[in-house]
């Protein structure tokens, strides 16, 4: 004897699956999950056989599948077509995970730099080991023997595009040591961005002399002579370029007097 098909109202199905009735109406409207029975008065009824299909849809939604991807999965006529959908979704999820890992690295690096900067005494000479840093660099126009604000701004815009703003942990300037020793710290040869991703270029790991300047960024150059003097008095020998990195600025603070800039240079062994 043939058993009669059991039907459920949208309200009953919604209660069964702990979802809103509006969700079922929306799925019906977009063609994702439609009732087996419609009465002339417009009433909708879902058959018992449809419940497994709705359960599958809700499970896929819980996994983060988009509605179009769920529709494609449910329309598949074979296991292979379903697996194709799953593979595409896996690729999308892996891309999201990669992006989140990058964001986590950027947040961690920025926080670490700020904490380190605020914990140090401004103007004091420090010596320590630094790990290598992956960087993206952009040359700065130094026509005339120094760097203008316009040249710096132009290079900064190019750097942000090249590195990708979401990948940047810190931005700084590279000043040739000989220019700083000649009293010309305005000569910025390159800008660099410390990146959360692998790069072809790196700032080498090693032993560095470094200091922090607290105050408006435009006044940083006034601190260079004192920094180099302290290095000399400590009988240390600088080698290579000087890296000038703004550690604390907007949005950490809007007060320029609270800006903190790190200046560091590698030391000869």
C-alpha positions, 0 to 999 in steps of 0.5 A: 500500500502506497504511503501518502506524502506528508507535507509541511508548512513554511512555519513548520519547516522553519521551526524544525530547522531553527531558521526564519520563515523569511529565509524559506520565502527568500530561497523560494524567490531565488529558486534555490529551494522551492516547495513541492506543492502550491495551492491556488490560494498561494499557500506553500507546502514542503514535502517530507522528501525535501527536508534532506535537501534543505538540511544539505543547503543549510550545512553548505551555508554553515560552511560559508558557501555563497548562495550561487555556489550552493545553487550550483552544487545542488543542481549538479547531476553527478558526484564529479560536478559536486566535487568541482564546486567543492574544489572551487570553494576550497580554493576561495577559502584558502585565499581568504585564509591567506588574506587573514594570515597576512592581516594578522601578520601586519597587525602583529608587526605594527603593534610590536613596533609601536610597543617597542618604540614607546618603551624606549627612551627617546634620544638614547643610543641602543645596540641590538640584533635585528632579524631580516625584513622583507621589503619593497623599495621605490627610488626617490628623485634626488635631483639637486642633492636632496629630497623635496616633499613633492618627490617624497610624496610621489615615491610614497604613492608609488610604494603604496601601490607597489607593495599593496596597502594591506601588506604594509607593516611599516614604511621608512626612508633609506638615507646613504650613510655618507650623506648623513655624515655630511650633514645632509639627512634630507637626501632620501635615496629610496623609500621602503615598505616592510611587507607581510609577504615574501619579497625579493629584497630584504633589509639584512639581519645583523647588529644595529645601532639605533635610537628613537626621536620623539616629535614631528617627523619634519624635525627628525633630521635635527637628531642625526648629528647627535645619533652619529656622535653617540655612535662614535663616542661608543667606539662603534663603526657604522656600515651601510645605509641608515634606515629611518622608520616612523614607528608611531604616527597617525592613526596611533596618535594625531599629536605630532609631538607624540610621533616616534621615529626609529633611526638605525644603522648596521654596525661593522663586526 
